[in-house]
Every structure is written in structure tokens, then in C-alpha cells.
């Protein structure tokens, strides 16, 4: 039982899906500027359209949590 509690504490705090059911993806751009995050999100999403769900910038790295707009997103 204690092992399950430990595993749960290690899980990601980011949502896997938006409230409207779209999957989210963490775009990592640690060590670079925000334009790299934006370029990676645009490359991931059809027609380069996405919503930023969360943004992190700290000692643990830099990244954007995005959800693509539209019917399908490429998973990488």
C-alpha cells in the first residue's frame, strides 16, 4: 500500500486532457528561449494552431503544456 502512495506522488501533475477532451503535450525547450517552444508546438499541431494550457520556467526546465486545436494532432 505504501508503494502505491509513493508511486502516486511521483506522477505528473499536468493534465493529460483538456476539459473538452483534447490531449495535452509538454513541449520541452530547456536551455533555449520561448521561441523554440513555440516552434516545436507549431510543428506538433496541425495548421500550427494550439492553446497554451500551462507554462513552466524554473530550475527544473522550461516548457509549454499545449493542446492542439482541430481534429488531430501528431504524437511524437
Phi and psi in radians as a Rosetta constraint file:
Dihedral C 1 N 2 CA 2 C 2 CIRCULARHARMONIC -1.126 0.35
Dihedral N 2 CA 2 C 2 N 3 CIRCULARHARMONIC -0.604 0.35
Dihedral C 2 N 3 CA 3 C 3 CIRCULARHARMONIC -1.122 0.35
Dihedral N 3 CA 3 C 3 N 4 CIRCULARHARMONIC -0.663 0.35
Dihedral C 3 N 4 CA 4 C 4 CIRCULARHARMONIC -1.146 0.35
Dihedral N 4 CA 4 C 4 N 5 CIRCULARHARMONIC -0.690 0.35
Dihedral C 4 N 5 CA 5 C 5 CIRCULARHARMONIC -1.130 0.35
Dihedral N 5 CA 5 C 5 N 6 CIRCULARHARMONIC -0.672 0.35
Dihedral C 5 N 6 CA 6 C 6 CIRCULARHARMONIC -1.147 0.35
Dihedral N 6 CA 6 C 6 N 7 CIRCULARHARMONIC -0.773 0.35
Dihedral C 6 N 7 CA 7 C 7 CIRCULARHARMONIC -1.098 0.35
Dihedral N 7 CA 7 C 7 N 8 CIRCULARHARMONIC -0.691 0.35
Dihedral C 7 N 8 CA 8 C 8 CIRCULARHARMONIC -1.115 0.35
Dihedral N 8 CA 8 C 8 N 9 CIRCULARHARMONIC -0.613 0.35
Dihedral C 8 N 9 CA 9 C 9 CIRCULARHARMONIC -1.201 0.35
Dihedral N 9 CA 9 C 9 N 10 CIRCULARHARMONIC -0.427 0.35
Dihedral C 9 N 10 CA 10 C 10 CIRCULARHARMONIC -1.534 0.35
Dihedral N 10 CA 10 C 10 N 11 CIRCULARHARMONIC -0.144 0.35
Dihedral C 10 N 11 CA 11 C 11 CIRCULARHARMONIC -1.239 0.35
Dihedral N 11 CA 11 C 11 N 12 CIRCULARHARMONIC 2.791 0.35
Dihedral C 11 N 12 CA 12 C 12 CIRCULARHARMONIC -1.145 0.35
Dihedral N 12 CA 12 C 12 N 13 CIRCULARHARMONIC 2.497 0.35
Dihedral C 12 N 13 CA 13 C 13 CIRCULARHARMONIC -1.604 0.35
Dihedral N 13 CA 13 C 13 N 14 CIRCULARHARMONIC -0.050 0.35
Dihedral C 13 N 14 CA 14 C 14 CIRCULARHARMONIC -1.423 0.35
Dihedral N 14 CA 14 C 14 N 15 CIRCULARHARMONIC 2.504 0.35
Dihedral C 14 N 15 CA 15 C 15 CIRCULARHARMONIC -1.231 0.35
Dihedral N 15 CA 15 C 15 N 16 CIRCULARHARMONIC 2.518 0.35
Dihedral C 15 N 16 CA 16 C 16 CIRCULARHARMONIC -1.443 0.35
Dihedral N 16 CA 16 C 16 N 17 CIRCULARHARMONIC -0.433 0.35
Dihedral C 16 N 17 CA 17 C 17 CIRCULARHARMONIC -2.437 0.35
Dihedral N 17 CA 17 C 17 N 18 CIRCULARHARMONIC 2.640 0.35
Dihedral C 17 N 18 CA 18 C 18 CIRCULARHARMONIC -1.360 0.35
Dihedral N 18 CA 18 C 18 N 19 CIRCULARHARMONIC 2.995 0.35
Dihedral C 18 N 19 CA 19 C 19 CIRCULARHARMONIC -1.110 0.35
Dihedral N 19 CA 19 C 19 N 20 CIRCULARHARMONIC -0.401 0.35
Dihedral C 19 N 20 CA 20 C 20 CIRCULARHARMONIC -1.664 0.35
Dihedral N 20 CA 20 C 20 N 21 CIRCULARHARMONIC 0.194 0.35
Dihedral C 20 N 21 CA 21 C 21 CIRCULARHARMONIC 1.615 0.35
Dihedral N 21 CA 21 C 21 N 22 CIRCULARHARMONIC 0.016 0.35
Dihedral C 21 N 22 CA 22 C 22 CIRCULARHARMONIC -1.347 0.35
Dihedral N 22 CA 22 C 22 N 23 CIRCULARHARMONIC 2.402 0.35
Dihedral C 22 N 23 CA 23 C 23 CIRCULARHARMONIC -1.224 0.35
Dihedral N 23 CA 23 C 23 N 24 CIRCULARHARMONIC 2.617 0.35
Dihedral C 23 N 24 CA 24 C 24 CIRCULARHARMONIC -1.905 0.35
Dihedral N 24 CA 24 C 24 N 25 CIRCULARHARMONIC 2.714 0.35
Dihedral C 24 N 25 CA 25 C 25 CIRCULARHARMONIC -2.386 0.35
Dihedral N 25 CA 25 C 25 N 26 CIRCULARHARMONIC 2.332 0.35
Dihedral C 25 N 26 CA 26 C 26 CIRCULARHARMONIC -1.521 0.35
Dihedral N 26 CA 26 C 26 N 27 CIRCULARHARMONIC 2.071 0.35
Dihedral C 26 N 27 CA 27 C 27 CIRCULARHARMONIC -1.694 0.35
Dihedral N 27 CA 27 C 27 N 28 CIRCULARHARMONIC 1.980 0.35
Dihedral C 27 N 28 CA 28 C 28 CIRCULARHARMONIC -1.590 0.35
Dihedral N 28 CA 28 C 28 N 29 CIRCULARHARMONIC 2.303 0.35
Dihedral C 28 N 29 CA 29 C 29 CIRCULARHARMONIC -2.452 0.35
Dihedral N 29 CA 29 C 29 N 30 CIRCULARHARMONIC 0.682 0.35
Dihedral C 29 N 30 CA 30 C 30 CIRCULARHARMONIC -1.008 0.35
Dihedral N 30 CA 30 C 30 N 31 CIRCULARHARMONIC 2.396 0.35
Dihedral C 30 N 31 CA 31 C 31 CIRCULARHARMONIC 1.436 0.35
Dihedral N 31 CA 31 C 31 N 32 CIRCULARHARMONIC 0.059 0.35
Dihedral C 31 N 32 CA 32 C 32 CIRCULARHARMONIC -2.271 0.35
Dihedral N 32 CA 32 C 32 N 33 CIRCULARHARMONIC 3.101 0.35
Dihedral C 32 N 33 CA 33 C 33 CIRCULARHARMONIC -1.569 0.35
Dihedral N 33 CA 33 C 33 N 34 CIRCULARHARMONIC 3.032 0.35
Dihedral C 33 N 34 CA 34 C 34 CIRCULARHARMONIC -1.113 0.35
Dihedral N 34 CA 34 C 34 N 35 CIRCULARHARMONIC -0.439 0.35
Dihedral C 34 N 35 CA 35 C 35 CIRCULARHARMONIC -1.107 0.35
Dihedral N 35 CA 35 C 35 N 36 CIRCULARHARMONIC -0.547 0.35
Dihedral C 35 N 36 CA 36 C 36 CIRCULARHARMONIC -1.158 0.35
Dihedral N 36 CA 36 C 36 N 37 CIRCULARHARMONIC -0.719 0.35
Dihedral C 36 N 37 CA 37 C 37 CIRCULARHARMONIC -1.030 0.35
Dihedral N 37 CA 37 C 37 N 38 CIRCULARHARMONIC -0.790 0.35
Dihedral C 37 N 38 CA 38 C 38 CIRCULARHARMONIC -1.116 0.35
Dihedral N 38 CA 38 C 38 N 39 CIRCULARHARMONIC -0.729 0.35
Dihedral C 38 N 39 CA 39 C 39 CIRCULARHARMONIC -1.099 0.35
Dihedral N 39 CA 39 C 39 N 40 CIRCULARHARMONIC -0.733 0.35
Dihedral C 39 N 40 CA 40 C 40 CIRCULARHARMONIC -1.173 0.35
Dihedral N 40 CA 40 C 40 N 41 CIRCULARHARMONIC -0.692 0.35
Dihedral C 40 N 41 CA 41 C 41 CIRCULARHARMONIC -1.144 0.35
Dihedral N 41 CA 41 C 41 N 42 CIRCULARHARMONIC -0.713 0.35
Dihedral C 41 N 42 CA 42 C 42 CIRCULARHARMONIC -1.115 0.35
Dihedral N 42 CA 42 C 42 N 43 CIRCULARHARMONIC -0.681 0.35
Dihedral C 42 N 43 CA 43 C 43 CIRCULARHARMONIC -1.199 0.35
Dihedral N 43 CA 43 C 43 N 44 CIRCULARHARMONIC -0.536 0.35
Dihedral C 43 N 44 CA 44 C 44 CIRCULARHARMONIC -1.293 0.35
Dihedral N 44 CA 44 C 44 N 45 CIRCULARHARMONIC -0.589 0.35
Dihedral C 44 N 45 CA 45 C 45 CIRCULARHARMONIC -1.817 0.35
Dihedral N 45 CA 45 C 45 N 46 CIRCULARHARMONIC 2.445 0.35
Dihedral C 45 N 46 CA 46 C 46 CIRCULARHARMONIC -1.010 0.35
Dihedral N 46 CA 46 C 46 N 47 CIRCULARHARMONIC 2.409 0.35
Dihedral C 46 N 47 CA 47 C 47 CIRCULARHARMONIC 1.000 0.35
Dihedral N 47 CA 47 C 47 N 48 CIRCULARHARMONIC 0.343 0.35
Dihedral C 47 N 48 CA 48 C 48 CIRCULARHARMONIC 0.998 0.35
Dihedral N 48 CA 48 C 48 N 49 CIRCULARHARMONIC 0.492 0.35
Dihedral C 48 N 49 CA 49 C 49 CIRCULARHARMONIC -1.880 0.35
Dihedral N 49 CA 49 C 49 N 50 CIRCULARHARMONIC 2.203 0.35
Dihedral C 49 N 50 CA 50 C 50 CIRCULARHARMONIC -2.695 0.35
Dihedral N 50 CA 50 C 50 N 51 CIRCULARHARMONIC 2.793 0.35
Dihedral C 50 N 51 CA 51 C 51 CIRCULARHARMONIC -1.905 0.35
Dihedral N 51 CA 51 C 51 N 52 CIRCULARHARMONIC 2.402 0.35
Dihedral C 51 N 52 CA 52 C 52 CIRCULARHARMONIC -1.495 0.35
Dihedral N 52 CA 52 C 52 N 53 CIRCULARHARMONIC 2.068 0.35
Dihedral C 52 N 53 CA 53 C 53 CIRCULARHARMONIC -1.565 0.35
Dihedral N 53 CA 53 C 53 N 54 CIRCULARHARMONIC -0.681 0.35
Dihedral C 53 N 54 CA 54 C 54 CIRCULARHARMONIC -2.693 0.35
Dihedral N 54 CA 54 C 54 N 55 CIRCULARHARMONIC 2.782 0.35
Dihedral C 54 N 55 CA 55 C 55 CIRCULARHARMONIC -2.392 0.35
Dihedral N 55 CA 55 C 55 N 56 CIRCULARHARMONIC 2.285 0.35
Dihedral C 55 N 56 CA 56 C 56 CIRCULARHARMONIC -2.134 0.35
Dihedral N 56 CA 56 C 56 N 57 CIRCULARHARMONIC 2.505 0.35
Dihedral C 56 N 57 CA 57 C 57 CIRCULARHARMONIC -2.718 0.35
Dihedral N 57 CA 57 C 57 N 58 CIRCULARHARMONIC 1.714 0.35
Dihedral C 57 N 58 CA 58 C 58 CIRCULARHARMONIC -2.824 0.35
Dihedral N 58 CA 58 C 58 N 59 CIRCULARHARMONIC -2.896 0.35
Dihedral C 58 N 59 CA 59 C 59 CIRCULARHARMONIC -1.127 0.35
Dihedral N 59 CA 59 C 59 N 60 CIRCULARHARMONIC -0.361 0.35
Dihedral C 59 N 60 CA 60 C 60 CIRCULARHARMONIC -1.558 0.35
Dihedral N 60 CA 60 C 60 N 61 CIRCULARHARMONIC 0.047 0.35
Dihedral C 60 N 61 CA 61 C 61 CIRCULARHARMONIC 2.159 0.35
Dihedral N 61 CA 61 C 61 N 62 CIRCULARHARMONIC -3.129 0.35
Dihedral C 61 N 62 CA 62 C 62 CIRCULARHARMONIC -2.204 0.35
Dihedral N 62 CA 62 C 62 N 63 CIRCULARHARMONIC 2.416 0.35
Dihedral C 62 N 63 CA 63 C 63 CIRCULARHARMONIC -3.022 0.35
Dihedral N 63 CA 63 C 63 N 64 CIRCULARHARMONIC 2.908 0.35
Dihedral C 63 N 64 CA 64 C 64 CIRCULARHARMONIC -2.098 0.35
Dihedral N 64 CA 64 C 64 N 65 CIRCULARHARMONIC 2.338 0.35
Dihedral C 64 N 65 CA 65 C 65 CIRCULARHARMONIC -1.648 0.35
Dihedral N 65 CA 65 C 65 N 66 CIRCULARHARMONIC 2.033 0.35
Dihedral C 65 N 66 CA 66 C 66 CIRCULARHARMONIC -2.136 0.35
Dihedral N 66 CA 66 C 66 N 67 CIRCULARHARMONIC 2.731 0.35
Dihedral C 66 N 67 CA 67 C 67 CIRCULARHARMONIC -2.251 0.35
Dihedral N 67 CA 67 C 67 N 68 CIRCULARHARMONIC 2.129 0.35
Dihedral C 67 N 68 CA 68 C 68 CIRCULARHARMONIC -1.191 0.35
Dihedral N 68 CA 68 C 68 N 69 CIRCULARHARMONIC 2.539 0.35
Dihedral C 68 N 69 CA 69 C 69 CIRCULARHARMONIC -1.557 0.35
Dihedral N 69 CA 69 C 69 N 70 CIRCULARHARMONIC 2.645 0.35
Dihedral C 69 N 70 CA 70 C 70 CIRCULARHARMONIC 1.759 0.35
Dihedral N 70 CA 70 C 70 N 71 CIRCULARHARMONIC -3.131 0.35
Dihedral C 70 N 71 CA 71 C 71 CIRCULARHARMONIC -1.272 0.35
Dihedral N 71 CA 71 C 71 N 72 CIRCULARHARMONIC -0.636 0.35
Dihedral C 71 N 72 CA 72 C 72 CIRCULARHARMONIC -2.436 0.35
Dihedral N 72 CA 72 C 72 N 73 CIRCULARHARMONIC 2.624 0.35
Dihedral C 72 N 73 CA 73 C 73 CIRCULARHARMONIC -2.239 0.35
Dihedral N 73 CA 73 C 73 N 74 CIRCULARHARMONIC 2.565 0.35
Dihedral C 73 N 74 CA 74 C 74 CIRCULARHARMONIC -1.406 0.35
Dihedral N 74 CA 74 C 74 N 75 CIRCULARHARMONIC 2.368 0.35
Dihedral C 74 N 75 CA 75 C 75 CIRCULARHARMONIC -1.744 0.35
Dihedral N 75 CA 75 C 75 N 76 CIRCULARHARMONIC 2.251 0.35
